[in-house]
Structures are given as structure tokens and as C-alpha cells.
């Protein structure tokens, strides 16, 4: 068995020892960015079964195809014990395999602006506008700002990564407001479902709320929330994590409600500590006169929207970024569709909660 090495470190060595010596004086940048558990630091030996191995992104200005063919002929068939040949050729999902001929390598060779447009739907080097931010999935932003850069003469990659590190202040307020609004729409529902004896329904709604609380917690910490597989693993250890876990474990309605409210009280205080909007009491309250305890998430949403200085952003409905609008994989992996959906959300369809 070949000893496991974190994928980003394997890619760093692969570039330095196997790829870089073959490039001569060719101007290029090199990195391990984009999709993959290794980019987010979550790869394990389990990850080696597909889309993992000696691989990297090689950014060149002139993508003629000749370089890819040269690497196929000259790269070693194995590197640090791992195959450099991947099958099936050109497929969306590929795995390491043996070969007696040229290697079908996993070195992506492309101009950096083209790679950005394929991943995000726009070139961040040309600027990042409101639609760019709202139409960019958090997972994609995590993939382009995560991983590692191995060679970057002129700092072009570093500049784009820094530009996408986090939202501008008003956009951050808007996205946080939309996340609070999502919570406001369902926070009394677990208690209501439990009241009519629907324990399964209360559990499902609790899980939805826990996902939204986890995302809010990460957004407050200026960290891009990853997609569902890595969301909870990305949470920093602390009170929120414990309260969310307690809510998910709870069988009793009051225990569940207390855990949810405790988590929300923590993120409410964190919201106040950020200083992005007027400070509000970070304490649970009764939902109308029903005896349900809620945080009253809508008041945090409105406070954040009121604090937005850009009148165009302040006038937007609280629908938010593409991740707050849709969790469809078909949408979130299609940049043009993401932008179209984000651009189309111009009407306010919120309903009263009963």
C-alpha cells in the first residue's frame, strides 16, 4: 500500500519534481484549485478512488494542446507510488489506473481567465459586481480561494483569490440578512409540528434549521459554507456546534426548542459583535401567544438590510445568493444557470408565517 499523502501536498510535489522540469522557460502559473475534497482539506484514503492523485491546474496564456501531448509522453507513469494515468479519458469522473502507453494525465492546461469563467461564469480579474457575487455558489468560491498556489509570477492568481476572499461590506450585510430571513420563515415550525404529534416532521424541519444556522455561523466568520457533505465538518468547535448537535439528537419538543434557541442566541450575539447593523437583544422570545420560543430572526434580517448603504442592494428582496435560492446540484454546477436564477429574483414572494 502506498502511504497516503494529503492531495494538495502530493500536487505540490508533483508540480515541483515531475511537471516543472518539463516546462522549460514557458510562462505559466500552477496551483491545485477547483473541485475536489483535497482542495478543502477533507481528503482521506477513501478519496483516492476517484478524482484524486497527482494532478494540478497549469495556467498558460496560449492553450494549443501541444503541451498536454508532451506531458502525456514524458511524465512518469507513477509518482510517489501513485499512478499519473487516469481513466476513462476525458470523463467527468476519473480514477487512477495503470497503463503501458502514454499517460492520460490529470494536469488541466488552460488560460486562467477561461478557467475562472468555466468555474464561476465570469473573470474576477475584470471586477466583481453584485450579480457576480450573488450568482457564485459558496462551494465554488471556497474552491477558488482554497487549495494552494505553487507558482504565480506577477501574482495574477493571488490577486483573484484575494478579490474573492470575502464579500464587500454591503453585500455581506445583504447575504446575512437573507440567511436570517430563511431562519425566520421556519423557526416556529418544529414546535408546531410537534404540537400536532408529527415528530418526524419536527425532526426534518429542525435539520433544515440546523443547516441554516451552520451556514449563518460560517458566514459570520467570513468562511464560505461548503456543500452539504462538508458543511458540518467545517463548523468551528464551540457553542453553536454543541447546540446544533443537541437539537438534532433531541426527541423531546422542549429540549429541541431549547437547543435551537440556544444556538440562535449565540449567533445573534455574534451578529451584534460584528457591528454591521444596530445591536438587538440576543434573547429568545415568544412566537405570538403560542408558547413557542424563537429568536425572532426577522428582526436581524431587517436590521441588516436597513444598514446597507447602497440603495440598489437595499432595495433587493431578501432572496439572496444562489445558495439561498436553490440547493439543486444541476443549478449550482451550471454557472450560466446560477447567474440567470440570481438575476431573475427581483420580486418579493415572502409569505406571512402562520
C-alpha positions as CSV (number, residue, x, y, z in Angstrom):
1,X,0.0,0.0,0.0
2,X,1.3,3.5,-0.9
3,X,1.3,5.8,2.1
4,X,-1.5,8.4,1.9
5,X,-0.4,12.0,1.4
6,X,-2.8,14.9,1.5
7,X,-3.7,15.7,-2.1
8,X,-2.6,19.3,-2.1
9,X,0.8,18.3,-0.8
10,X,1.0,15.5,-3.4
11,X,0.1,18.0,-6.1
12,X,2.8,20.4,-4.9
13,X,5.5,17.7,-5.1
14,X,4.2,16.5,-8.5
15,X,4.5,20.0,-9.9
16,X,7.9,20.7,-8.4
17,X,9.5,17.3,-9.2
18,X,7.7,16.0,-12.3
19,X,5.9,18.8,-14.2
20,X,8.1,21.9,-13.7
21,X,11.3,20.4,-15.1
22,X,9.4,19.7,-18.4
23,X,8.2,23.2,-18.9
24,X,11.5,24.9,-19.7
25,X,11.0,28.7,-19.9
26,X,7.3,28.5,-20.7
27,X,5.4,31.3,-18.8
28,X,2.9,29.7,-16.6
29,X,1.2,29.6,-13.2
30,X,0.5,26.4,-11.3
31,X,-1.9,25.5,-8.5
32,X,-4.3,23.0,-7.1
33,X,-7.7,24.7,-7.1
34,X,-11.2,23.9,-8.1
35,X,-13.4,20.8,-7.3
36,X,-12.1,18.1,-5.0
37,X,-12.1,17.2,-1.3
38,X,-8.3,17.8,-1.3
39,X,-8.8,21.5,-2.1
40,X,-10.9,21.9,1.0
41,X,-8.6,19.8,3.1
42,X,-11.1,17.0,3.7
43,X,-9.4,14.2,1.6
44,X,-8.6,10.8,3.3
45,X,-7.5,7.5,1.9
46,X,-11.2,7.0,0.9
47,X,-10.8,9.9,-1.6
48,X,-8.2,8.0,-3.7
49,X,-10.9,6.1,-5.6
50,X,-11.7,9.0,-7.9
51,X,-10.7,12.5,-8.9
52,X,-7.7,12.3,-6.6
53,X,-4.0,11.7,-7.3
54,X,-1.0,13.5,-8.9
55,X,-3.0,16.3,-10.5
56,X,-2.9,20.1,-10.8
57,X,-4.0,23.2,-12.7
58,X,-1.5,24.6,-15.1
59,X,-2.4,28.1,-16.4
60,X,-0.8,29.3,-19.6
61,X,-1.8,32.1,-22.0
62,X,-1.7,30.0,-25.2
63,X,-3.5,26.7,-24.8
64,X,-2.6,24.9,-28.1
65,X,-2.8,21.3,-26.9
66,X,0.8,20.6,-27.7
67,X,1.9,20.9,-24.1
68,X,-0.7,18.3,-22.9
69,X,0.5,15.8,-25.5
70,X,4.1,16.4,-24.5
71,X,3.3,15.8,-20.8
72,X,1.5,12.6,-21.8
73,X,4.7,11.3,-23.5
74,X,7.2,12.5,-20.9
75,X,5.6,12.3,-17.4
76,X,6.5,9.3,-15.3
77,X,3.8,6.6,-15.1
78,X,3.9,6.7,-11.4
79,X,4.8,9.5,-8.9
80,X,5.4,8.8,-5.2
81,X,3.7,5.5,-5.7
82,X,0.6,6.9,-7.3
83,X,-0.4,6.4,-11.0
84,X,-0.3,9.5,-13.2
85,X,-2.7,7.9,-15.7
86,X,-6.4,8.4,-15.2
87,X,-9.4,6.7,-16.8
88,X,-11.8,6.9,-18.6
89,X,-10.1,9.5,-20.8
90,X,-11.8,12.9,-20.7
91,X,-14.6,11.8,-18.4
92,X,-16.1,14.0,-15.7
93,X,-15.1,11.5,-13.0
94,X,-11.7,9.8,-13.4
95,X,-9.7,7.4,-11.4
96,X,-6.0,6.4,-11.4
97,X,-5.2,3.3,-13.4
98,X,-2.2,1.5,-14.9
99,X,-1.0,1.9,-18.5
100,X,1.7,0.7,-20.8
101,X,1.5,3.7,-23.1
102,X,1.4,7.4,-22.8
103,X,-0.3,8.7,-19.6
104,X,-3.7,10.3,-19.8
105,X,-2.7,12.8,-17.1
106,X,-4.8,15.0,-14.8
107,X,-2.9,18.2,-15.5
108,X,-5.6,20.8,-16.5
109,X,-3.9,23.2,-19.0
110,X,-5.9,26.3,-19.8
111,X,-5.7,30.2,-19.6
112,X,-6.6,31.3,-16.1
113,X,-9.4,33.7,-17.3
114,X,-11.1,30.8,-19.2
115,X,-10.8,28.6,-16.2
116,X,-12.4,31.2,-14.0
117,X,-15.3,31.7,-16.4
118,X,-15.9,28.0,-16.5
119,X,-16.0,27.7,-12.7
120,X,-17.8,31.0,-11.9
121,X,-19.3,32.4,-15.0
122,X,-17.1,35.5,-15.0
123,X,-13.5,36.6,-14.9
124,X,-12.8,38.2,-11.4
125,X,-9.8,40.0,-12.7
126,X,-12.1,42.3,-14.6
127,X,-14.0,43.2,-11.4
128,X,-16.8,41.5,-9.3
129,X,-20.2,43.1,-9.4
130,X,-23.4,42.3,-7.5
131,X,-24.6,39.7,-9.9
132,X,-21.2,38.0,-9.9
133,X,-21.4,37.7,-6.1
134,X,-25.0,36.6,-5.9
135,X,-24.6,34.1,-8.8
136,X,-21.4,32.5,-7.4
137,X,-22.0,29.4,-5.3
138,X,-20.3,29.3,-2.0
139,X,-18.7,25.9,-2.9
140,X,-17.1,27.4,-6.0
141,X,-15.8,30.4,-4.0
142,X,-14.3,28.0,-1.5
143,X,-12.7,26.0,-4.3
144,X,-11.0,29.0,-5.9
145,X,-9.8,30.6,-2.6
146,X,-8.8,27.2,-1.1
147,X,-6.2,24.7,-2.2
148,X,-2.7,26.1,-2.9
149,X,-0.8,28.1,-5.5
150,X,2.6,26.7,-6.4
151,X,3.9,29.2,-8.9
152,X,2.4,32.6,-9.7
153,X,4.8,35.1,-11.4
154,X,3.2,38.5,-11.3
155,X,0.7,37.4,-8.7
156,X,-2.3,37.1,-11.0
157,X,-3.8,34.1,-9.2
158,X,-3.1,35.7,-5.8
159,X,-4.9,38.9,-6.9
160,X,-8.0,37.0,-7.9
161,X,-8.0,34.8,-4.8
162,X,-7.7,37.9,-2.6
163,X,-10.6,39.6,-4.5
164,X,-12.8,36.6,-3.9
165,X,-11.7,36.1,-0.3
166,X,-14.9,37.7,1.0
167,X,-17.9,39.9,0.2
168,X,-17.8,43.7,0.3
169,X,-19.5,45.1,3.4
170,X,-22.9,45.8,1.9
171,X,-23.1,42.5,0.1
172,X,-22.1,40.7,3.3
173,X,-25.0,42.5,5.1
174,X,-27.4,41.5,2.3
175,X,-26.4,37.8,2.4
176,X,-26.5,37.7,6.2
177,X,-29.9,39.3,6.1
178,X,-31.2,36.7,3.7
179,X,-29.8,33.9,5.9
180,X,-31.6,35.3,8.9
181,X,-34.7,35.6,6.7
182,X,-34.5,31.9,5.8
183,X,-34.5,31.1,9.6
184,X,-37.3,33.5,10.2
185,X,-39.5,31.6,7.8
186,X,-39.3,28.3,9.6
187,X,-38.2,28.8,13.2
188,X,-41.6,28.2,14.8
189,X,-42.3,25.2,12.7
190,X,-40.6,22.4,14.8
191,X,-42.8,23.3,17.8
192,X,-45.9,23.5,15.7
193,X,-45.2,20.1,14.1
194,X,-44.6,18.6,17.5
195,X,-47.8,20.1,18.8
196,X,-49.9,18.1,16.3
197,X,-47.9,14.9,17.0
198,X,-45.7,15.0,13.9
199,X,-42.4,14.0,15.4
200,X,-40.8,13.1,12.1
201,X,-41.9,16.5,10.6
202,X,-40.4,18.3,13.6
203,X,-37.1,16.5,13.1
204,X,-36.9,17.2,9.4
205,X,-37.6,20.9,10.0
206,X,-35.1,21.0,12.8
207,X,-32.4,19.6,10.5
208,X,-33.2,22.3,7.9
209,X,-32.9,25.0,10.6
210,X,-29.6,23.5,11.8
211,X,-28.3,23.7,8.3
212,X,-29.2,27.3,8.0
213,X,-27.7,28.1,11.4
214,X,-24.5,26.3,10.4
215,X,-24.3,28.4,7.2
216,X,-25.1,31.6,9.1
217,X,-22.3,30.8,11.6
218,X,-19.8,30.3,8.8
219,X,-20.9,33.4,7.0
220,X,-20.5,35.4,10.2
221,X,-16.9,34.0,10.5
222,X,-16.1,35.1,6.9
223,X,-15.9,31.5,5.7
224,X,-17.5,30.2,2.5
225,X,-20.0,27.4,3.5
226,X,-19.2,24.3,1.6
227,X,-21.9,22.0,0.1
228,X,-23.7,19.5,2.3
229,X,-21.0,16.8,2.5
230,X,-18.6,19.1,4.3
231,X,-20.8,21.7,5.9
232,X,-21.0,20.4,9.5
233,X,-17.3,19.3,9.4
234,X,-16.4,22.9,8.6
235,X,-18.0,24.4,11.7
236,X,-15.6,25.7,14.3
237,X,-15.8,23.8,17.5
238,X,-17.8,25.8,20.1
239,X,-21.2,26.5,21.5
240,X,-23.0,26.6,18.2
241,X,-21.8,23.2,17.2
242,X,-22.8,21.7,20.5
243,X,-26.3,23.3,20.5
244,X,-26.9,22.2,16.9
245,X,-25.9,18.6,17.7
246,X,-28.2,18.7,20.8
247,X,-31.1,19.9,18.6
248,X,-30.6,17.1,16.1
249,X,-30.4,14.4,18.8
250,X,-33.5,15.6,20.8
251,X,-36.6,13.5,21.0
252,X,-38.5,15.9,23.3
253,X,-40.0,19.0,21.8
254,X,-38.9,21.3,24.6
255,X,-35.4,20.0,24.6
256,X,-35.2,20.5,20.9
257,X,-36.6,24.0,21.1
258,X,-34.2,25.0,23.9
259,X,-31.2,23.7,21.9
260,X,-32.3,25.6,18.7
261,X,-32.9,28.8,20.7
262,X,-29.5,28.4,22.5
263,X,-27.7,28.1,19.1
264,X,-29.6,31.1,17.7
265,X,-28.8,33.2,20.8
266,X,-25.1,32.6,20.2
267,X,-25.3,33.6,16.5
268,X,-27.5,36.6,17.4
269,X,-24.8,37.8,19.8
270,X,-22.2,37.2,17.2
271,X,-24.2,39.3,14.8
272,X,-24.2,42.1,17.3
273,X,-20.5,41.8,17.8
274,X,-19.8,42.2,14.1
275,X,-21.1,45.8,14.2
276,X,-22.7,45.5,10.8
277,X,-26.1,46.7,12.0
278,X,-27.9,48.1,15.0
279,X,-27.5,45.9,18.1
280,X,-30.6,43.9,19.1
281,X,-31.4,41.8,22.1
282,X,-29.9,38.4,21.6
283,X,-32.5,36.6,23.6
284,X,-35.3,34.2,22.7
285,X,-38.9,35.5,22.7
286,X,-42.4,34.1,22.4
287,X,-43.9,33.5,19.0
288,X,-47.1,35.4,19.2
289,X,-49.0,33.9,22.1
290,X,-48.5,30.3,21.2
291,X,-45.9,29.5,23.9
292,X,-43.2,28.7,21.3
293,X,-39.7,30.1,21.9
294,X,-38.0,31.7,18.9
295,X,-35.2,34.2,18.4
296,X,-37.2,36.4,16.1
297,X,-34.8,36.1,13.2
298,X,-36.7,38.5,11.0
299,X,-35.7,41.5,13.2
300,X,-32.0,40.7,12.5
301,X,-32.7,40.4,8.8
302,X,-34.4,43.9,8.7
303,X,-31.7,45.5,10.8
304,X,-29.0,44.3,8.4
305,X,-31.0,45.4,5.3
306,X,-31.6,48.8,6.9
307,X,-27.8,49.2,7.4
308,X,-27.0,48.6,3.7
309,X,-25.7,51.9,2.3
310,X,-26.1,51.0,-1.4
311,X,-29.7,51.9,-2.3
312,X,-29.8,49.3,-5.1
313,X,-28.7,46.5,-2.8
314,X,-31.0,47.7,0.0
315,X,-34.0,47.6,-2.4
316,X,-33.4,43.9,-3.3
317,X,-35.8,41.3,-2.0
318,X,-34.4,39.0,0.7
319,X,-33.8,36.1,-1.6
320,X,-30.0,36.3,-1.5
321,X,-27.3,34.4,-3.2
322,X,-27.8,31.4,-5.4
323,X,-27.2,29.0,-2.4
324,X,-30.0,30.7,-0.6
325,X,-32.3,30.4,-3.6
326,X,-31.6,26.8,-4.7
327,X,-29.9,23.7,-3.5
328,X,-30.3,21.9,-6.8
329,X,-26.9,20.4,-7.9
330,X,-28.0,20.8,-11.5
331,X,-28.3,24.6,-10.9
332,X,-25.3,25.1,-8.6
333,X,-22.9,23.4,-11.1
334,X,-24.0,25.4,-14.1
335,X,-22.6,29.0,-13.9
336,X,-24.8,30.4,-16.5
337,X,-27.9,29.0,-14.8
338,X,-26.8,30.3,-11.4
339,X,-26.5,33.8,-12.8
340,X,-29.8,33.6,-14.6
341,X,-31.6,32.4,-11.5
342,X,-29.9,35.0,-9.3
343,X,-30.7,37.8,-11.8
344,X,-34.3,36.7,-12.0
345,X,-35.1,37.0,-8.3
346,X,-36.4,40.6,-8.4
347,X,-39.8,40.1,-6.8
348,X,-40.5,39.6,-3.1
349,X,-42.5,36.4,-2.6
350,X,-42.3,36.1,1.2
351,X,-45.5,34.9,2.9
352,X,-46.8,35.6,6.4
353,X,-45.9,32.8,8.8
354,X,-49.0,31.2,10.5
